[in-house]
């Protein structure tokens, strides 16, 4: 059995995916976060499952080709935390 990498701070494993809900001041800030993270996702060719409702962005990460959570997902989650910290 493959060991799941430890989730970064404020992330958890839900339904075999890294999961986090980010709460921002308002819709514009949440959307700005998604815009910054979308550029990072394109650069890495690693795209999250996500949704946005007003000031909340929900993200789930899993590497489908690998059949589960990988270090690539953990690294992306860390980057999401970094970007959120600048918003």
Rosetta silent file (secondary structure, phi, psi, omega in degrees, C-alpha in Angstrom):
SEQUENCE: XXXXXXXXXXXXXXXXXXXXXXXXXXXXXXXXXXXXXXXXXXXXXXXXXXXXXXXXXXXXXXXXXXXXXXXXXXXXXXXXXXXXXXX
SCORE:     score description
SCORE:     0.000 S_00000001
   1 L     0.000  135.535 -179.467    0.000    0.000    0.000 S_00000001
   2 L   -81.178  134.798  178.618    1.302    3.459   -0.927 S_00000001
   3 L   -77.755  132.177  176.115    1.689    5.939    1.904 S_00000001
   4 L   -77.344  129.881  176.719   -0.248    9.181    1.460 S_00000001
   5 L   -60.325  150.422  179.411    2.032   12.199    1.927 S_00000001
   6 L   -66.694  135.343  178.656    1.226   14.308    4.989 S_00000001
   7 L   -70.499  149.052  175.913   -1.066   17.227    4.194 S_00000001
   8 L   -69.849  170.506  179.313    0.287   20.750    4.662 S_00000001
   9 L   -53.012  137.792  177.110   -1.082   23.009    7.417 S_00000001
  10 L    73.227    4.217  174.935   -4.837   23.637    7.221 S_00000001
  11 L  -105.335  153.180  175.764   -5.337   20.875    4.630 S_00000001
  12 E  -137.405  171.898  175.171   -6.974   17.522    5.317 S_00000001
  13 E  -103.258  119.636  179.467   -7.666   14.330    3.400 S_00000001
  14 E  -130.672  124.843 -179.364  -11.319   14.029    2.371 S_00000001
  15 L    53.276   42.235  177.588  -12.528   11.327   -0.022 S_00000001
  16 L    63.350   27.597  176.785   -8.904   10.404   -0.822 S_00000001
  17 E  -134.420  149.461  169.467   -8.067   13.975   -1.908 S_00000001
  18 E   -69.055  136.197 -172.987   -6.234   16.846   -0.274 S_00000001
  19 E  -138.154  138.479  173.152   -8.955   19.298    0.734 S_00000001
  20 E  -156.064  146.436  170.924   -9.134   22.866    1.991 S_00000001
  21 E  -111.999  124.087  176.447  -11.611   25.725    2.095 S_00000001
  22 E  -100.125  135.970  176.031  -10.128   29.207    1.883 S_00000001
  23 E  -116.686  127.941 -178.519  -12.174   32.157    3.170 S_00000001
  24 L  -116.721  174.113 -177.586  -11.345   35.636    1.895 S_00000001
  25 L   -63.279  -37.741 -176.009  -12.582   39.154    2.641 S_00000001
  26 L  -161.110 -179.911 -178.682  -14.820   39.295   -0.428 S_00000001
  27 H   -62.186  -43.804 -177.587  -15.513   37.872   -3.883 S_00000001
  28 H   -59.779  -40.652  179.344  -12.864   39.973   -5.642 S_00000001
  29 H   -68.698  -42.527  177.725  -10.140   38.697   -3.326 S_00000001
  30 H   -60.810  -44.026 -179.497  -11.297   35.092   -3.693 S_00000001
  31 H   -68.034  -36.589  175.382  -11.354   35.440   -7.470 S_00000001
  32 H   -61.207  -42.327  176.298   -7.925   37.090   -7.440 S_00000001
  33 H   -58.528  -47.013 -179.859   -6.580   34.121   -5.492 S_00000001
  34 H   -61.994  -37.616  178.790   -8.058   31.744   -8.055 S_00000001
  35 H   -63.673  -47.476  177.893   -6.509   33.766  -10.881 S_00000001
  36 H   -61.047  -43.508 -177.662   -3.035   33.622   -9.318 S_00000001
  37 H   -70.704  -31.974  177.275   -3.411   29.916   -8.591 S_00000001
  38 H   -63.131  -39.536  177.686   -4.709   29.197  -12.108 S_00000001
  39 H   -64.661  -39.374  176.685   -1.495   30.611  -13.564 S_00000001
  40 H   -65.440  -40.737  179.136    0.507   28.377  -11.231 S_00000001
  41 H   -62.004  -42.458  177.924   -1.612   25.362  -12.237 S_00000001
  42 H   -63.746  -43.293 -179.997   -0.924   26.041  -15.917 S_00000001
  43 H   -60.089  -38.116 -178.004    2.798   26.428  -15.252 S_00000001
  44 H   -89.744  -11.027 -171.812    2.858   23.075  -13.459 S_00000001
  45 L    53.127   45.661  179.988    0.298   21.390  -15.736 S_00000001
  46 L  -140.644  108.612 -167.590   -1.433   20.291  -12.542 S_00000001
  47 L  -111.725  130.438 -177.770   -5.009   21.485  -12.216 S_00000001
  48 L   -79.267  159.877  163.985   -7.138   21.476   -9.062 S_00000001
  49 E   -90.461  122.588 -177.311  -10.755   20.539   -8.623 S_00000001
  50 E  -150.442  162.852  175.760  -12.184   23.733   -7.183 S_00000001
  51 E  -146.589  160.207 -178.972  -15.246   25.861   -6.696 S_00000001
  52 E  -135.895  128.219  170.568  -15.996   29.414   -5.615 S_00000001
  53 E  -130.822  113.029 -176.361  -19.007   30.806   -3.791 S_00000001
  54 L    46.287 -103.665 -175.310  -18.674   34.495   -2.986 S_00000001
  55 L   -99.385    8.906 -175.997  -15.656   34.704   -0.618 S_00000001
  56 E  -113.598  131.510  174.636  -15.024   30.955   -0.288 S_00000001
  57 E  -119.379  121.925  178.647  -12.766   28.843   -2.522 S_00000001
  58 E  -106.558  129.070 -177.084  -12.876   25.074   -2.018 S_00000001
  59 E  -126.039  135.001  170.232   -9.987   23.045   -3.443 S_00000001
  60 E  -123.414  135.135 -178.378   -9.487   19.297   -3.803 S_00000001
  61 E  -125.144  132.518  174.111   -6.184   17.919   -5.081 S_00000001
  62 L  -158.913  145.405  176.121   -5.384   14.448   -6.387 S_00000001
  63 E   -95.905   99.423 -174.778   -3.120   13.158   -9.137 S_00000001
  64 H   -59.019  -40.789 -179.175   -5.524   11.080  -11.200 S_00000001
  65 H   -61.162  -30.493 -179.211   -2.753    9.477  -13.298 S_00000001
  66 H   -92.108   -9.868  178.602   -1.124    8.179  -10.103 S_00000001
  67 L    77.995   22.730  179.017   -4.413    7.086   -8.562 S_00000001
  68 E   169.799 -167.348 -179.775   -4.116    9.197   -5.434 S_00000001
  69 L   -76.725  133.232  178.134   -2.399   12.001   -3.574 S_00000001
  70 L  -125.873  174.362  175.423    1.225   12.588   -4.550 S_00000001
  71 H   -59.454  -29.191  176.977    3.992   14.996   -3.581 S_00000001
  72 H   -60.964  -39.673  177.050    2.882   17.044   -6.604 S_00000001
  73 H   -67.672  -43.381  179.258   -0.453   17.636   -4.842 S_00000001
  74 H   -62.265  -44.905  178.432    1.249   18.494   -1.561 S_00000001
  75 H   -60.713  -40.472  179.367    3.585   20.958   -3.322 S_00000001
  76 H   -66.659  -39.539  178.058    0.615   22.586   -5.049 S_00000001
  77 H   -62.768  -41.664  177.471   -1.233   22.857   -1.717 S_00000001
  78 H   -60.852  -43.684  178.849    1.799   24.545   -0.153 S_00000001
  79 H   -63.229  -39.926  177.405    1.865   27.014   -3.066 S_00000001
  80 H   -60.931  -42.541  176.779   -1.875   27.684   -2.591 S_00000001
  81 H   -59.987  -43.469  179.962   -1.204   28.463    1.084 S_00000001
  82 H   -61.674  -47.671 -179.009    1.590   30.849    0.072 S_00000001
  83 H   -64.173  -41.991  179.164   -0.579   32.670   -2.452 S_00000001
  84 H   -60.502  -34.270  179.830   -3.493   32.898    0.000 S_00000001
  85 H   -68.020  -15.310  179.197   -1.129   34.473    2.524 S_00000001
  86 L   -97.046   -6.177 -174.317   -0.497   37.367    0.134 S_00000001
  87 L   -86.766    0.000    0.000   -4.159   38.136   -0.512 S_00000001
